[in-house]
């Protein structure tokens, strides 16, 4: 069985070559795509890069419609290569920007180009770090492709290049998970934070160190330097930090390997109800003491799966499939993988296809109806967002709590948090436009109209959201 590892919260350049190889249409572009992988190797030379440039020029000459793709692949090489002789972030930015000018509006490479440009700005590679520009490109990337939402959500969570909005950031992480991205730890960490915001007992200093850990990893691209913040947060008892630091101790990467301490941290975080830690505890303990039986492993994974954690649900399905610690049961294997797949878990989707061929359509239909009764984690997010919207700091007056709860939909969309996040989205766009050299009056008028309309809709439903009246007035003044 494939074991899942807790991921470090580090943004990396996407390895898009394999993901977008199907976009290579001409023989010249296919040759360039093959060259991309060679140029990314540590032993790649300037001669290899010159060959790639030559191939790109042939693509542009023979197939002008593929100019954008040719520039994109060159930009990816310059930014993604492991060869210091080839890596050049300034050239990467130049090629990626040229690719955007040449790519058609429906070309799927546009989302990757926006994302990678955003990441260059975010990390300040080859240029001065610019959170505003990074956010603009991350926003465009996720609008085109929800699997690229991580950077956008992270900036919203921490208020980098935009206003801080934890509720909307959680919604974004959930959208990324639904699109098949492994953002579980990001989502669950933010859930933990929001829950303690609601309880008014969040350890602000510990959370600040945890933020610094993520920002130092992501924006400063310094994972090793970030660990002092993670350890400080873990030592202060911040549960998501304990889970993440346990992963470093388990793997022995960047810190000295210490399985005993990794088990202890996972156990403490698990006992606090933190599902990623509950899941990781089993694998970590098995490495520490391999006498743990398959039956014991299954019970621990099942406990976590029963609380809606998709990775545990996939694992439970695998244990049922192979009869590990439990009687082999193909139908149970299908059900647990189905509910995990419904939440975006990629491995569950693969398992589901392999298991499904051994079941009739009637069996699958029946099992899927039963599986939908199993717990899911996204329901918990909806409950949290509904509670969050009742806190004045995040967009609703307590006097309106009763009206808000009566208006909240089952999915948690029609609440103050929803209107606040939409209002914030338009206000961010207005702020950026006002900072531009030549603000567009018609665009600002449209944004102001949307902001005012959302505020009015919220008020009509009994919600009070935080309005930026100065910003709204500024958009009017620019008309």
KOLDREN-934481 format. One record per residue (C-alpha): residue number from 1; x negated, y negated, z. Coordinates in Angstrom, 2 decimals. Layout:
<atoms>
<NUM; <X; Y; Z>>,
...
</atoms>
This chain:
<atoms>
<1; <0.00; 0.00; 0.00>>,
<2; <-1.21; -3.46; -0.76>>,
<3; <-1.68; -5.45; 2.44>>,
<4; <-0.82; -9.13; 2.44>>,
<5; <-3.18; -11.63; 3.95>>,
<6; <-2.36; -14.94; 5.54>>,
<7; <-3.49; -17.57; 3.05>>,
<8; <-5.53; -20.59; 3.95>>,
<9; <-3.77; -23.80; 3.11>>,
<10; <-6.13; -24.90; 0.36>>,
<11; <-5.03; -26.20; -3.02>>,
<12; <-7.07; -24.75; -5.86>>,
<13; <-7.15; -25.38; -9.57>>,
<14; <-4.64; -23.07; -11.12>>,
<15; <-6.03; -20.27; -13.21>>,
<16; <-3.76; -21.12; -16.08>>,
<17; <-5.53; -19.33; -18.91>>,
<18; <-3.85; -16.00; -18.18>>,
<19; <-0.54; -17.66; -17.39>>,
<20; <-0.32; -19.58; -20.63>>,
<21; <-2.14; -17.31; -23.05>>,
<22; <1.18; -16.65; -24.73>>,
<23; <1.16; -20.26; -25.92>>,
<24; <-1.86; -19.63; -28.14>>,
<25; <-0.39; -19.40; -31.63>>,
<26; <-3.16; -19.81; -34.21>>,
<27; <-6.19; -17.53; -34.47>>,
<28; <-8.44; -20.53; -33.75>>,
<29; <-6.61; -21.31; -30.51>>,
<30; <-6.73; -17.66; -29.45>>,
<31; <-10.50; -17.68; -29.98>>,
<32; <-10.78; -20.83; -27.87>>,
<33; <-8.70; -19.23; -25.15>>,
<34; <-11.04; -16.24; -25.09>>,
<35; <-13.97; -18.63; -24.81>>,
<36; <-12.40; -20.34; -21.78>>,
<37; <-12.96; -17.31; -19.54>>,
<38; <-16.62; -17.00; -20.55>>,
<39; <-17.26; -20.69; -19.93>>,
<40; <-15.84; -20.40; -16.42>>,
<41; <-18.46; -17.86; -15.36>>,
<42; <-21.32; -18.91; -13.09>>,
<43; <-23.87; -18.06; -15.78>>,
<44; <-22.17; -20.20; -18.45>>,
<45; <-24.52; -22.60; -20.26>>,
<46; <-24.29; -25.83; -22.22>>,
<47; <-24.60; -23.68; -25.32>>,
<48; <-21.40; -21.84; -24.34>>,
<49; <-19.68; -25.18; -23.79>>,
<50; <-20.86; -26.48; -27.15>>,
<51; <-19.35; -23.39; -28.75>>,
<52; <-16.04; -24.06; -26.99>>,
<53; <-16.05; -27.67; -28.17>>,
<54; <-16.72; -26.52; -31.72>>,
<55; <-13.77; -24.11; -31.54>>,
<56; <-11.56; -26.90; -30.15>>,
<57; <-12.51; -29.16; -33.05>>,
<58; <-11.58; -26.39; -35.49>>,
<59; <-8.19; -26.05; -33.80>>,
<60; <-7.58; -29.79; -34.07>>,
<61; <-8.73; -29.86; -37.71>>,
<62; <-6.75; -26.83; -38.93>>,
<63; <-3.73; -27.02; -36.64>>,
<64; <-3.06; -30.63; -35.53>>,
<65; <0.05; -29.52; -33.62>>,
<66; <-2.25; -27.61; -31.24>>,
<67; <-4.43; -30.63; -30.45>>,
<68; <-2.91; -30.96; -26.99>>,
<69; <-3.58; -27.31; -26.16>>,
<70; <-7.18; -27.58; -27.39>>,
<71; <-7.86; -30.58; -25.15>>,
<72; <-6.13; -28.89; -22.23>>,
<73; <-8.36; -25.80; -22.42>>,
<74; <-11.50; -27.94; -22.63>>,
<75; <-10.33; -29.86; -19.57>>,
<76; <-9.68; -26.62; -17.73>>,
<77; <-13.21; -25.40; -18.48>>,
<78; <-14.85; -28.61; -17.26>>,
<79; <-12.82; -28.57; -14.05>>,
<80; <-12.61; -24.84; -13.31>>,
<81; <-16.00; -23.49; -14.30>>,
<82; <-18.28; -21.95; -11.68>>,
<83; <-21.30; -23.11; -13.66>>,
<84; <-22.91; -26.31; -12.43>>,
<85; <-24.40; -26.72; -15.90>>,
<86; <-20.94; -26.96; -17.45>>,
<87; <-18.81; -28.54; -14.71>>,
<88; <-17.97; -32.19; -15.37>>,
<89; <-14.93; -33.68; -13.64>>,
<90; <-15.02; -36.95; -15.60>>,
<91; <-14.88; -35.05; -18.87>>,
<92; <-12.18; -32.82; -17.39>>,
<93; <-10.02; -35.84; -16.65>>,
<94; <-10.63; -37.30; -20.11>>,
<95; <-9.64; -34.04; -21.83>>,
<96; <-6.59; -33.47; -19.64>>,
<97; <-5.31; -37.00; -20.24>>,
<98; <-5.83; -36.58; -23.99>>,
<99; <-3.89; -33.32; -23.79>>,
<100; <-0.91; -35.12; -22.25>>,
<101; <-0.86; -37.65; -25.09>>,
<102; <-0.86; -34.85; -27.65>>,
<103; <1.36; -32.22; -26.03>>,
<104; <5.01; -32.23; -26.99>>,
<105; <7.65; -32.88; -24.29>>,
<106; <8.70; -29.21; -24.25>>,
<107; <5.20; -27.72; -24.27>>,
<108; <4.76; -25.67; -21.10>>,
<109; <1.14; -26.74; -20.79>>,
<110; <2.30; -30.24; -19.82>>,
<111; <3.14; -29.13; -16.29>>,
<112; <-0.34; -27.62; -15.82>>,
<113; <-2.01; -30.71; -17.25>>,
<114; <-0.09; -32.96; -14.85>>,
<115; <-0.90; -30.70; -11.92>>,
<116; <-4.62; -30.55; -12.62>>,
<117; <-4.85; -34.31; -13.20>>,
<118; <-3.01; -34.77; -9.91>>,
<119; <-5.47; -32.49; -8.16>>,
<120; <-8.46; -34.42; -9.54>>,
<121; <-6.97; -37.64; -8.14>>,
<122; <-6.02; -35.89; -4.88>>,
<123; <-9.55; -34.62; -4.26>>,
<124; <-11.34; -37.59; -5.82>>,
<125; <-13.32; -35.42; -8.20>>,
<126; <-15.11; -37.43; -10.86>>,
<127; <-13.34; -40.60; -9.75>>,
<128; <-12.21; -42.51; -6.71>>,
<129; <-9.61; -40.65; -4.68>>,
<130; <-6.15; -42.02; -5.40>>,
<131; <-3.17; -40.56; -3.56>>,
<132; <-0.64; -42.71; -5.44>>,
<133; <-1.78; -41.40; -8.83>>,
<134; <-2.04; -37.86; -7.48>>,
<135; <1.54; -37.98; -6.27>>,
<136; <2.85; -39.26; -9.61>>,
<137; <1.29; -36.33; -11.48>>,
<138; <2.25; -33.74; -8.86>>,
<139; <5.82; -35.02; -9.07>>,
<140; <5.90; -34.68; -12.85>>,
<141; <4.33; -31.21; -12.67>>,
<142; <6.96; -29.84; -10.31>>,
<143; <9.79; -31.42; -12.30>>,
<144; <8.64; -29.31; -15.25>>,
<145; <7.65; -26.18; -13.30>>,
<146; <8.75; -25.44; -9.72>>,
<147; <5.89; -22.99; -9.26>>,
<148; <3.63; -26.09; -9.17>>,
<149; <5.46; -27.79; -6.30>>,
<150; <2.90; -27.11; -3.52>>,
<151; <0.82; -30.28; -3.93>>,
<152; <3.92; -32.46; -4.25>>,
<153; <5.46; -30.96; -1.12>>,
<154; <2.25; -31.29; 0.87>>,
<155; <1.92; -34.99; 0.09>>,
<156; <5.53; -35.57; 1.15>>,
<157; <5.01; -33.57; 4.35>>,
<158; <2.05; -35.72; 5.41>>,
<159; <3.02; -39.00; 3.78>>,
<160; <0.10; -39.17; 1.36>>,
<161; <0.80; -41.45; -1.59>>,
<162; <4.46; -41.53; -0.59>>,
<163; <6.67; -41.85; 2.48>>,
<164; <6.69; -38.94; 4.93>>,
<165; <9.79; -36.75; 4.73>>,
<166; <9.44; -33.37; 6.53>>,
<167; <12.98; -32.26; 5.69>>,
<168; <12.53; -32.80; 1.97>>,
<169; <9.06; -31.22; 2.10>>,
<170; <10.58; -28.05; 3.57>>,
<171; <13.17; -28.01; 0.80>>,
<172; <10.34; -28.27; -1.73>>,
<173; <8.40; -25.39; -0.18>>,
<174; <11.55; -23.28; -0.33>>,
<175; <11.96; -24.15; -4.01>>,
<176; <8.39; -23.05; -4.62>>,
<177; <8.99; -19.76; -2.83>>,
<178; <12.10; -19.17; -4.93>>,
<179; <9.93; -19.75; -8.00>>,
<180; <7.63; -16.93; -6.84>>,
<181; <4.86; -18.89; -5.10>>,
<182; <3.24; -17.67; -1.88>>,
<183; <4.14; -20.69; 0.24>>,
<184; <5.54; -18.78; 3.20>>,
<185; <3.00; -20.00; 5.71>>,
<186; <3.42; -23.62; 4.62>>,
<187; <7.19; -23.32; 4.93>>,
<188; <7.15; -21.54; 8.27>>,
<189; <4.59; -23.93; 9.74>>,
<190; <6.80; -26.86; 8.77>>,
<191; <9.86; -25.09; 10.18>>,
<192; <7.99; -24.75; 13.46>>,
<193; <7.19; -28.47; 13.41>>,
<194; <10.76; -29.49; 12.57>>,
<195; <12.21; -27.25; 15.27>>,
<196; <9.96; -28.87; 17.87>>,
<197; <10.82; -32.32; 16.51>>,
<198; <14.45; -31.44; 17.12>>,
<199; <13.62; -30.14; 20.62>>,
<200; <11.53; -33.26; 21.25>>,
<201; <8.61; -31.16; 22.52>>,
<202; <6.18; -31.23; 19.60>>,
<203; <2.52; -31.37; 20.66>>,
<204; <1.60; -34.40; 18.54>>,
<205; <-2.16; -34.13; 19.06>>,
<206; <-2.24; -30.45; 18.15>>,
<207; <-0.08; -31.10; 15.10>>,
<208; <-2.35; -33.98; 14.08>>,
<209; <-5.35; -31.63; 14.14>>,
<210; <-3.41; -29.10; 12.09>>,
<211; <-2.62; -31.80; 9.53>>,
<212; <-6.29; -32.75; 9.39>>,
<213; <-7.15; -29.11; 8.75>>,
<214; <-4.83; -28.94; 5.75>>,
<215; <-5.80; -32.36; 4.38>>,
<216; <-9.51; -31.64; 4.76>>,
<217; <-9.00; -28.34; 2.92>>,
<218; <-6.79; -29.74; 0.20>>,
<219; <-7.57; -33.40; -0.38>>,
<220; <-11.23; -33.30; 0.68>>,
<221; <-11.85; -29.81; -0.72>>,
<222; <-13.85; -28.90; 2.39>>,
<223; <-12.51; -25.69; 3.87>>,
<224; <-15.54; -25.10; 6.10>>,
<225; <-15.39; -28.64; 7.50>>,
<226; <-11.68; -28.24; 8.17>>,
<227; <-12.08; -25.38; 10.64>>,
<228; <-13.02; -27.61; 13.59>>,
<229; <-9.55; -29.17; 13.33>>,
<230; <-7.86; -25.79; 12.98>>,
<231; <-9.67; -24.40; 16.03>>,
<232; <-8.82; -27.47; 18.09>>,
<233; <-5.16; -27.08; 17.14>>,
<234; <-5.24; -23.36; 17.90>>,
<235; <-6.91; -23.93; 21.27>>,
<236; <-4.13; -26.39; 22.12>>,
<237; <-1.55; -23.66; 21.53>>,
<238; <-0.15; -24.86; 18.20>>,
<239; <1.34; -21.59; 16.97>>,
<240; <0.88; -22.01; 13.16>>,
<241; <-2.78; -22.90; 13.78>>,
<242; <-3.27; -19.81; 15.93>>,
<243; <-1.93; -17.64; 13.11>>,
<244; <-4.16; -19.28; 10.50>>,
<245; <-7.28; -19.20; 12.66>>,
<246; <-6.68; -15.52; 13.40>>,
<247; <-6.93; -14.87; 9.65>>,
<248; <-10.38; -16.44; 9.51>>,
<249; <-11.49; -14.37; 12.51>>,
<250; <-10.07; -11.22; 10.95>>,
<251; <-11.77; -11.75; 7.60>>,
<252; <-15.06; -13.08; 9.00>>,
<253; <-15.11; -15.84; 6.38>>,
<254; <-16.70; -19.16; 7.43>>,
<255; <-16.53; -18.01; 11.08>>,
<256; <-17.96; -15.01; 12.90>>,
<257; <-15.69; -11.98; 12.62>>,
<258; <-13.82; -11.27; 15.86>>,
<259; <-10.97; -8.78; 15.54>>,
<260; <-10.21; -8.73; 19.26>>,
<261; <-9.62; -12.48; 19.34>>,
<262; <-7.71; -12.33; 16.04>>,
<263; <-5.36; -9.73; 17.55>>,
<264; <-4.87; -11.84; 20.67>>,
<265; <-4.00; -14.97; 18.69>>,
<266; <-1.60; -13.07; 16.43>>,
<267; <0.08; -11.52; 19.47>>,
<268; <0.56; -14.86; 21.23>>,
<269; <1.95; -16.46; 18.06>>,
<270; <4.09; -13.41; 17.37>>,
<271; <5.56; -13.45; 20.88>>,
<272; <6.48; -17.09; 20.25>>,
<273; <8.68; -15.88; 17.39>>,
<274; <6.43; -17.07; 14.55>>,
<275; <7.19; -14.59; 11.76>>,
<276; <3.96; -14.95; 9.71>>,
<277; <2.04; -14.01; 12.87>>,
<278; <4.41; -11.14; 13.60>>,
<279; <3.72; -9.83; 10.10>>,
<280; <-0.05; -10.33; 10.26>>,
<281; <-0.32; -8.80; 13.73>>,
<282; <0.31; -5.29; 12.37>>,
<283; <-2.46; -5.43; 9.77>>,
<284; <-4.87; -7.16; 12.14>>,
<285; <-4.24; -4.68; 14.94>>,
<286; <-4.68; -1.76; 12.55>>,
<287; <-8.16; -3.04; 11.68>>,
<288; <-8.97; -3.48; 15.37>>,
<289; <-7.60; -0.09; 16.46>>,
<290; <-6.89; 2.39; 13.67>>,
<291; <-5.15; 4.74; 16.09>>,
<292; <-1.88; 2.85; 15.57>>,
<293; <0.46; 5.30; 13.86>>,
<294; <2.49; 4.77; 10.72>>,
<295; <5.64; 5.09; 12.85>>,
<296; <4.47; 2.24; 15.09>>,
<297; <3.52; 0.14; 12.07>>,
<298; <6.93; 0.67; 10.52>>,
<299; <8.76; -0.37; 13.69>>,
<300; <6.76; -3.60; 13.91>>,
<301; <7.26; -4.46; 10.24>>,
<302; <10.96; -3.60; 10.51>>,
<303; <11.37; -5.93; 13.50>>,
<304; <9.97; -8.78; 11.41>>,
<305; <12.01; -7.78; 8.35>>,
<306; <15.19; -7.81; 10.41>>,
<307; <14.49; -11.48; 11.12>>,
<308; <14.43; -12.27; 7.38>>,
<309; <10.68; -12.51; 6.60>>,
<310; <10.32; -11.58; 2.89>>,
<311; <6.78; -10.16; 3.10>>,
<312; <7.84; -7.77; 5.87>>,
<313; <10.96; -6.83; 3.93>>,
<314; <8.82; -5.88; 0.92>>,
<315; <6.52; -3.86; 3.19>>,
<316; <9.44; -2.06; 4.83>>,
<317; <10.68; -1.19; 1.36>>,
<318; <7.29; 0.29; 0.48>>,
<319; <7.22; 2.36; 3.69>>,
<320; <10.66; 3.72; 2.82>>,
<321; <9.51; 4.44; -0.73>>,
<322; <6.54; 6.56; 0.33>>,
<323; <7.92; 7.87; 3.60>>,
<324; <5.26; 6.17; 5.73>>,
<325; <6.32; 6.35; 9.37>>,
<326; <9.95; 6.83; 8.34>>,
<327; <11.92; 9.34; 6.30>>,
<328; <11.55; 8.71; 2.60>>,
<329; <14.61; 6.85; 1.32>>,
<330; <14.74; 5.48; -2.21>>,
<331; <17.97; 3.58; -1.61>>,
<332; <16.61; 1.77; 1.46>>,
<333; <13.43; 1.00; -0.47>>,
<334; <15.52; -0.61; -3.20>>,
<335; <17.66; -2.64; -0.75>>,
<336; <14.75; -4.13; 1.17>>,
<337; <12.82; -4.99; -1.98>>,
<338; <15.95; -6.48; -3.49>>,
<339; <16.56; -8.91; -0.63>>,
<340; <12.86; -9.88; -0.61>>,
<341; <12.93; -10.41; -4.37>>,
<342; <16.02; -12.62; -4.00>>,
<343; <13.85; -14.87; -1.85>>,
<344; <11.16; -15.08; -4.52>>,
<345; <8.69; -12.46; -3.26>>,
<346; <6.68; -11.47; -6.34>>,
<347; <5.56; -8.01; -5.24>>,
<348; <9.14; -7.11; -4.36>>,
<349; <10.22; -8.00; -7.90>>,
<350; <7.64; -5.61; -9.32>>,
<351; <8.59; -2.87; -6.85>>,
<352; <12.26; -3.35; -7.66>>,
<353; <11.70; -2.63; -11.34>>,
<354; <9.71; 0.52; -10.57>>,
<355; <12.24; 1.82; -8.04>>,
<356; <15.26; 0.86; -10.12>>,
<357; <14.43; 3.21; -13.00>>,
<358; <15.15; 6.13; -10.64>>,
<359; <18.64; 4.88; -9.78>>,
<360; <21.79; 4.60; -11.87>>,
<361; <23.35; 1.21; -12.59>>,
<362; <26.26; 2.09; -10.29>>,
<363; <23.84; 2.93; -7.48>>,
<364; <21.90; -0.29; -8.02>>,
<365; <25.06; -2.42; -8.04>>,
<366; <26.26; -0.87; -4.77>>,
<367; <22.88; -1.24; -3.10>>,
<368; <22.56; -4.87; -4.17>>,
<369; <25.90; -5.73; -2.55>>,
<370; <24.72; -4.04; 0.65>>,
<371; <21.33; -5.76; 0.47>>,
<372; <22.93; -9.20; 0.36>>,
<373; <24.14; -8.56; 3.91>>,
<374; <20.53; -8.33; 5.14>>,
<375; <18.98; -11.42; 6.79>>,
<376; <17.17; -14.06; 4.75>>,
<377; <14.82; -16.81; 5.84>>,
<378; <16.24; -19.61; 3.67>>,
<379; <19.44; -19.63; 5.74>>,
<380; <17.34; -20.64; 8.74>>,
<381; <15.89; -23.56; 6.77>>,
<382; <19.39; -24.80; 5.97>>,
<383; <20.31; -24.73; 9.68>>,
<384; <17.17; -26.63; 10.61>>,
<385; <17.74; -29.31; 7.98>>,
<386; <21.28; -29.80; 9.21>>,
<387; <19.99; -30.26; 12.77>>,
<388; <17.19; -32.55; 11.62>>,
<389; <19.64; -34.88; 9.93>>,
<390; <21.25; -35.57; 13.33>>,
<391; <18.05; -37.16; 14.63>>,
<392; <18.05; -40.98; 14.15>>,
<393; <14.38; -41.00; 13.16>>,
<394; <15.20; -38.78; 10.20>>,
<395; <18.28; -40.43; 8.88>>,
<396; <21.44; -40.16; 10.97>>,
<397; <22.94; -41.94; 13.94>>,
<398; <23.90; -39.59; 16.78>>,
<399; <27.37; -41.11; 16.87>>,
<400; <27.98; -39.62; 13.44>>,
<401; <26.89; -36.10; 14.39>>,
<402; <30.44; -34.76; 14.57>>,
<403; <31.39; -36.17; 11.18>>,
<404; <28.16; -34.89; 9.69>>,
<405; <28.70; -31.34; 10.91>>,
<406; <32.21; -31.26; 9.55>>,
<407; <30.94; -32.35; 6.13>>,
<408; <27.90; -30.07; 5.93>>,
<409; <28.15; -27.41; 3.25>>,
<410; <27.24; -23.77; 3.86>>,
<411; <24.03; -24.29; 1.96>>,
<412; <23.10; -27.35; 4.01>>,
<413; <23.05; -29.68; 1.00>>,
<414; <25.74; -32.22; 1.88>>,
<415; <24.20; -33.70; 5.00>>,
<416; <22.30; -36.85; 5.91>>,
<417; <18.98; -35.16; 5.22>>,
<418; <20.06; -34.50; 1.65>>,
<419; <21.08; -38.11; 1.01>>,
<420; <17.98; -39.41; 2.77>>,
<421; <15.63; -37.27; 0.68>>,
<422; <17.33; -38.38; -2.56>>,
<423; <17.23; -42.03; -1.49>>,
<424; <13.53; -41.66; -0.59>>,
<425; <12.80; -40.15; -4.00>>,
<426; <14.15; -43.20; -5.82>>,
<427; <12.49; -45.61; -3.39>>,
<428; <9.11; -43.97; -4.03>>,
<429; <9.59; -44.50; -7.75>>,
<430; <10.58; -48.13; -7.17>>,
<431; <7.49; -48.75; -5.03>>,
<432; <5.21; -47.33; -7.71>>,
<433; <6.89; -49.33; -10.46>>,
<434; <6.59; -52.58; -8.49>>,
<435; <2.85; -51.93; -8.11>>,
<436; <2.38; -51.49; -11.85>>,
<437; <0.89; -54.38; -13.90>>,
<438; <4.14; -54.95; -15.77>>,
<439; <7.17; -53.68; -13.82>>,
<440; <10.06; -52.71; -16.08>>,
<441; <13.17; -54.65; -15.10>>,
<442; <15.63; -52.19; -16.63>>,
<443; <13.98; -49.24; -14.89>>,
<444; <13.97; -51.06; -11.54>>,
<445; <17.64; -51.94; -12.00>>,
<446; <18.42; -48.28; -12.55>>,
<447; <16.49; -47.25; -9.45>>,
<448; <18.16; -49.91; -7.32>>,
<449; <21.56; -48.76; -8.53>>,
<450; <20.77; -45.15; -7.60>>,
<451; <19.48; -46.17; -4.15>>,
<452; <22.57; -48.25; -3.39>>,
<453; <24.89; -45.57; -4.72>>,
<454; <23.36; -42.87; -2.53>>,
<455; <23.60; -45.09; 0.55>>,
<456; <27.27; -45.74; -0.20>>,
<457; <27.99; -42.04; -0.78>>,
<458; <26.33; -41.16; 2.50>>,
<459; <28.30; -43.81; 4.38>>,
<460; <31.55; -42.60; 2.83>>,
<461; <30.85; -39.12; 4.25>>,
<462; <30.10; -40.44; 7.70>>,
<463; <26.29; -40.43; 7.45>>,
<464; <23.91; -43.28; 8.15>>,
<465; <20.60; -43.11; 6.31>>,
<466; <17.55; -45.32; 6.67>>,
<467; <17.58; -47.90; 3.88>>,
<468; <14.67; -49.98; 2.66>>,
<469; <16.64; -53.16; 2.09>>,
<470; <13.49; -55.19; 1.39>>,
<471; <12.55; -52.80; -1.40>>,
<472; <16.07; -52.86; -2.81>>,
<473; <16.00; -56.66; -2.84>>,
<474; <12.56; -56.68; -4.46>>,
<475; <13.93; -54.58; -7.35>>,
<476; <16.72; -57.11; -7.80>>,
<477; <14.28; -60.03; -7.75>>,
<478; <12.26; -58.40; -10.55>>,
<479; <15.26; -58.07; -12.87>>,
</atoms>
